Amino acid sequence: MGNRNGKQRRHQGFDVDEDIKNLHKACKGMGTDEATIIEILSSRTSNERQQIKQKYKATYGKDLEDVLKSELSGNFEKTALALLDRPSEYDARQLHKAMKGLGTDEAVLIEVLCTRTNQEIIAIKEAYQRLFDRSLESDVKDDTSGNLKKILVSLLQANRDEGENVDKVLAGQDAKDLYDAGEGRWGTDELAFNEVLAKRSFKQLRATFQAYQILIGKDIEEAIEAETSGDLQKAYLTLVRCARDQEGYFADRLYKSMKGAGTDEATLIHIFVTRAEVDLQGIKAKFQEKYQKSLCDMVRSDTSGDFQKLLVALLH
């Protein structure tokens, strides 16, 4: 029932005063009313949640984040707090966490920087600067090396063509350059890969991969797997898979995070929170199509408690 209610409330218009009053009540006194917190966080847009945060502080003199931190715990708390960030801020925090201290979590850098649009990358760079008073590009340069660093820095320029036109001649030329740069000679010339994968539109890249298949008689992913390894391979494959089918890419990531023993909750939270207003519904449909399983059912069987309830609410 809860959800049907939520949907109706949203149609009747967003009332920030009503929301902060209900959140305040949910966290006051003994015990916490988790159902109300889930209902409000999952059925408001990111911009509405920003207004709730500001109004809450102005009204009660406390940060909503701090209140929720003291009331909630575990993955439910992580997801709730993530929803209070703008998606660009949440991405910036994930990137910062991936680079601070010893060692770098390259997988997070790849997941974020290889899948975001120009606009999103610009917003993430601004959020990073604002939250940490540091340049994201400088941090990435300091924390990565070699060819991985080159492709990530190329992507940080947010210089991808986002037009709708496909240039068949360019696709053929790029396919040939990729072949010459990779399989056509000893050692892979990453420059050609960076140039093509970081700058061409997704539509243009799809034409390039087709041209590659025709020209070489081999799928571009096979070539990348044969020619590169480690994090660089992961970055190139992520770019190719996103260009081919971005919703399918995220559906695969979600499936892998839940299949087998154990669940990778961090990936679940990251994708749900950052794609909620982008393409989560499309990802859900693609998941069903690829795996003949409902994403909702799989989340239900792989998670529990309020964390589960919040994820399921975000799917509706």
C-alpha positions as CSV (number, residue, x, y, z in Angstrom):
1,M,0.0,0.0,0.0
2,G,2.7,2.4,1.0
3,N,3.9,3.0,-2.5
4,R,0.5,3.7,-4.0
5,N,0.1,6.3,-1.4
6,G,3.5,7.8,-2.2
7,K,2.6,8.1,-5.9
8,Q,-0.6,9.9,-5.1
9,R,1.2,12.3,-2.7
10,R,3.6,13.2,-5.4
11,H,0.9,13.9,-7.9
12,Q,-0.8,16.2,-5.4
13,G,2.3,18.4,-5.4
14,F,5.4,18.6,-3.2
15,D,4.9,20.3,0.1
16,V,8.2,21.0,1.8
17,D,6.7,22.1,5.1
18,E,4.7,18.9,5.4
19,D,7.7,16.8,4.6
20,I,10.0,18.4,7.1
21,K,7.3,18.2,9.8
22,N,6.9,14.5,9.1
23,L,10.6,13.8,9.0
24,H,11.1,15.7,12.3
25,K,8.3,13.6,13.9
26,A,9.8,10.4,12.5
27,C,13.1,11.0,14.2
28,K,11.8,12.5,17.5
29,G,11.5,10.7,20.8
30,M,12.0,7.0,21.3
31,G,12.3,4.8,18.2
32,T,12.3,5.9,14.6
33,D,9.5,5.9,12.0
34,E,11.5,4.3,9.2
35,A,8.5,4.0,6.9
36,T,8.0,7.8,6.8
37,I,11.7,8.4,6.0
38,I,11.6,5.8,3.2
39,E,8.3,7.2,1.8
40,I,9.6,10.8,1.7
41,L,13.2,10.1,0.4
42,S,12.1,7.7,-2.3
43,S,9.2,9.7,-3.7
44,R,10.8,13.1,-4.0
45,T,13.2,14.3,-6.8
46,S,16.7,15.3,-6.0
47,N,15.9,19.0,-6.2
48,E,13.0,18.5,-3.8
49,R,15.3,16.7,-1.4
50,Q,17.7,19.7,-1.5
51,Q,14.8,22.0,-0.5
52,I,13.9,19.6,2.3
53,K,17.4,19.7,3.6
54,Q,17.6,23.6,3.6
55,K,14.1,24.0,5.1
56,Y,14.8,21.4,7.8
57,K,17.9,23.2,8.9
58,A,16.2,26.6,8.8
59,T,13.3,25.3,10.9
60,Y,14.9,23.0,13.4
61,G,18.5,24.4,13.5
62,K,19.9,20.9,12.8
63,D,21.3,19.3,9.7
64,L,19.0,16.6,8.4
65,E,22.0,14.4,7.6
66,D,23.2,14.5,11.2
67,V,19.7,13.7,12.5
68,L,19.5,10.7,10.1
69,K,23.0,9.6,11.0
70,S,22.1,9.4,14.6
71,E,18.8,7.5,13.9
72,L,19.7,5.1,11.1
73,S,22.5,2.6,10.6
74,G,24.1,0.3,8.0
75,N,23.3,0.3,4.3
76,F,20.0,1.9,5.0
77,E,21.8,4.9,6.5
78,K,24.3,5.0,3.6
79,T,21.5,5.0,1.0
80,A,19.4,7.6,2.9
81,L,22.4,10.0,3.2
82,A,23.4,9.4,-0.4
83,L,19.9,10.5,-1.5
84,L,20.4,13.8,0.4
85,D,23.3,14.6,-1.9
86,R,22.9,15.8,-5.4
87,P,24.0,12.9,-7.7
88,S,27.0,15.0,-8.7
89,E,28.0,15.5,-5.0
90,Y,27.5,11.8,-4.3
91,D,29.7,10.9,-7.3
92,A,32.3,13.4,-6.1
93,R,32.3,11.9,-2.6
94,Q,32.8,8.4,-4.1
95,L,35.7,9.6,-6.2
96,H,37.3,11.3,-3.2
97,K,36.9,8.2,-1.1
98,A,38.4,6.1,-3.9
99,M,41.6,8.2,-3.9
100,K,42.2,9.3,-0.3
101,G,44.7,7.5,1.9
102,L,46.9,4.7,0.6
103,G,46.0,3.0,-2.6
104,T,43.4,3.9,-5.1
105,D,40.1,2.2,-5.9
106,E,40.4,2.4,-9.7
107,A,37.1,0.6,-10.3
108,V,35.2,3.5,-8.8
109,L,37.1,6.0,-11.0
110,I,36.3,4.0,-14.0
111,E,32.7,3.4,-13.1
112,V,32.0,7.1,-12.7
113,L,34.2,8.8,-15.3
114,C,33.6,6.3,-18.1
115,T,29.8,6.4,-17.8
116,R,28.8,10.1,-17.3
117,T,27.8,12.8,-19.8
118,N,29.7,16.0,-20.3
119,Q,27.2,17.9,-18.2
120,E,27.5,15.3,-15.4
121,I,31.3,15.4,-15.5
122,I,31.3,19.2,-15.3
123,A,28.9,19.1,-12.3
124,I,31.0,16.4,-10.6
125,K,34.2,18.5,-11.0
126,E,32.4,21.6,-9.5
127,A,31.0,19.5,-6.6
128,Y,34.5,18.0,-5.9
129,Q,36.1,21.5,-5.8
130,R,33.3,22.8,-3.6
131,L,33.3,19.9,-1.1
132,F,37.0,19.2,-0.9
133,D,38.6,22.4,-2.0
134,R,40.7,20.4,-4.5
135,S,40.8,19.9,-8.2
136,L,39.4,16.5,-9.3
137,E,41.7,16.5,-12.3
138,S,44.9,17.1,-10.2
139,D,43.9,14.3,-7.8
140,V,43.2,11.9,-10.6
141,K,46.6,12.8,-12.2
142,D,48.3,12.2,-8.8
143,D,46.6,8.9,-8.1
144,T,46.7,7.1,-11.4
145,S,49.5,6.5,-13.9
146,G,50.3,5.5,-17.5
147,N,47.6,4.9,-20.0
148,L,44.8,4.7,-17.4
149,K,45.6,8.2,-16.3
150,K,45.5,9.4,-19.9
151,I,42.1,8.1,-20.7
152,L,40.6,9.4,-17.4
153,V,42.1,12.8,-17.9
154,S,40.7,12.8,-21.5
155,L,37.3,12.0,-20.1
156,L,37.6,14.7,-17.4
157,Q,37.8,17.3,-20.3
158,A,34.0,16.6,-20.8
159,N,34.7,17.0,-24.5
160,R,32.6,14.2,-26.0
161,D,30.6,15.1,-29.1
162,E,26.9,14.8,-28.0
163,G,25.4,15.4,-31.4
164,E,23.0,13.0,-33.2
165,N,24.8,12.8,-36.5
166,V,26.7,9.8,-37.7
167,D,29.7,10.3,-40.0
168,K,30.1,6.9,-41.8
169,V,33.5,8.0,-43.3
170,L,34.8,9.0,-39.9
171,A,33.6,5.7,-38.5
172,G,35.6,3.8,-41.1
173,Q,38.7,5.9,-40.5
174,D,38.4,5.5,-36.7
175,A,37.9,1.8,-37.1
176,K,41.1,1.6,-39.2
177,D,43.0,3.8,-36.7
178,L,41.9,1.6,-33.8
179,Y,43.1,-1.5,-35.7
180,D,46.4,0.1,-36.6
181,A,46.8,1.3,-33.0
182,G,46.0,-2.1,-31.5
183,E,46.2,-5.3,-33.3
184,G,47.9,-4.0,-36.4
185,R,51.2,-3.5,-34.6
186,W,53.3,-4.5,-31.6
187,G,52.1,-2.8,-28.5
188,T,48.9,-0.8,-28.3
189,D,49.0,2.9,-29.3
190,E,46.6,4.2,-26.6
191,L,46.4,7.7,-28.1
192,A,44.1,6.5,-30.9
193,F,41.9,4.7,-28.4
194,N,41.6,7.7,-26.1
195,E,40.9,10.1,-29.0
196,V,38.1,7.9,-30.3
197,L,36.6,6.5,-27.1
198,A,36.6,9.7,-25.1
199,K,35.5,12.2,-27.8
200,R,33.1,10.6,-30.2
201,S,29.4,10.5,-29.5
202,F,27.9,7.1,-28.4
203,K,26.0,7.0,-31.7
204,Q,29.1,7.6,-33.7
205,L,31.0,4.9,-31.7
206,R,28.3,2.4,-32.5
207,A,29.0,3.0,-36.2
208,T,32.7,2.7,-35.6
209,F,32.3,-0.7,-33.8
210,Q,30.2,-1.9,-36.7
211,A,32.8,-0.7,-39.2
212,Y,35.5,-2.4,-37.1
213,Q,33.6,-5.7,-37.2
214,I,33.3,-5.5,-41.0
215,L,36.9,-4.3,-41.6
216,I,38.6,-6.7,-39.2
217,G,36.0,-9.5,-38.9
218,K,36.3,-9.2,-35.1
219,D,34.4,-7.6,-32.3
220,I,36.1,-4.5,-30.8
221,E,35.7,-6.0,-27.3
222,E,37.6,-9.1,-28.3
223,A,40.4,-6.8,-29.6
224,I,40.5,-4.8,-26.4
225,E,40.6,-8.0,-24.4
226,A,43.5,-9.3,-26.5
227,E,45.5,-6.1,-26.5
228,T,45.1,-4.6,-23.1
229,S,44.9,-5.8,-19.5
230,G,44.0,-4.6,-16.0
231,D,42.4,-1.3,-15.3
232,L,43.0,0.1,-18.7
233,Q,41.1,-2.8,-20.2
234,K,38.3,-2.3,-17.7
235,A,38.1,1.4,-18.7
236,Y,38.0,0.7,-22.5
237,L,35.4,-2.0,-22.1
238,T,33.2,0.2,-19.9
239,L,33.3,2.9,-22.6
240,V,32.5,0.5,-25.3
241,R,29.7,-1.2,-23.4
242,C,28.2,2.2,-22.4
243,A,28.3,3.4,-26.0
244,R,26.6,0.2,-27.1
245,D,23.9,0.0,-24.5
246,Q,24.2,2.1,-21.3
247,E,21.1,0.7,-19.6
248,G,22.4,-2.8,-20.4
249,Y,25.8,-1.9,-18.9
250,F,24.2,-0.9,-15.6
251,A,21.8,-3.9,-15.6
252,D,24.9,-6.2,-15.9
253,R,26.6,-4.3,-13.1
254,L,23.6,-4.8,-10.9
255,Y,23.2,-8.5,-11.8
256,K,26.9,-9.1,-11.0
257,S,26.6,-7.3,-7.7
258,M,23.9,-9.7,-6.5
259,K,24.5,-13.1,-8.2
260,G,26.3,-15.8,-6.3
261,A,27.2,-15.7,-2.7
262,G,27.3,-12.3,-1.0
263,T,26.0,-8.9,-2.3
264,D,28.0,-5.9,-3.3
265,E,25.9,-3.3,-1.5
266,A,28.2,-0.4,-2.5
267,T,27.5,-1.0,-6.2
268,L,23.8,-1.3,-5.6
269,I,23.6,1.9,-3.7
270,H,25.8,3.8,-6.2
271,I,23.7,2.8,-9.2
272,F,20.3,3.2,-7.6
273,V,21.1,6.7,-6.2
274,T,22.9,8.1,-9.3
275,R,20.6,6.6,-11.9
276,A,17.3,7.1,-10.1
277,E,16.4,10.2,-12.1
278,V,18.4,9.3,-15.2
279,D,17.5,5.8,-16.5
280,L,16.7,3.5,-13.6
281,Q,13.4,2.5,-15.1
282,G,15.1,1.7,-18.4
283,I,17.7,-0.3,-16.5
284,K,14.9,-2.2,-14.7
285,A,13.3,-3.1,-18.1
286,K,16.7,-4.1,-19.6
287,F,17.5,-6.3,-16.5
288,Q,14.2,-8.2,-17.0
289,E,15.0,-8.6,-20.7
290,K,18.6,-9.8,-20.3
291,Y,18.1,-12.0,-17.2
292,Q,14.4,-13.1,-17.4
293,K,14.3,-11.9,-13.8
294,S,12.7,-8.9,-12.1
295,L,15.3,-6.5,-10.7
296,C,12.8,-5.9,-7.9
297,D,12.6,-9.6,-7.0
298,M,16.3,-10.0,-7.0
299,V,16.8,-7.0,-4.8
300,R,14.2,-8.4,-2.4
301,S,15.9,-11.7,-2.2
302,D,19.4,-10.2,-1.8
303,T,18.8,-7.5,0.7
304,S,16.7,-7.1,3.8
305,G,15.1,-4.7,6.3
306,D,14.8,-1.0,5.7
307,F,17.6,-1.0,3.2
308,Q,15.6,-3.4,1.0
309,K,12.4,-1.3,1.5
310,L,14.2,1.8,0.4
311,L,15.7,0.2,-2.8
312,V,12.4,-1.3,-3.7
313,A,10.7,2.1,-3.2
314,L,13.2,3.7,-5.5
315,L,12.4,1.2,-8.2
316,H,8.8,2.2,-8.3
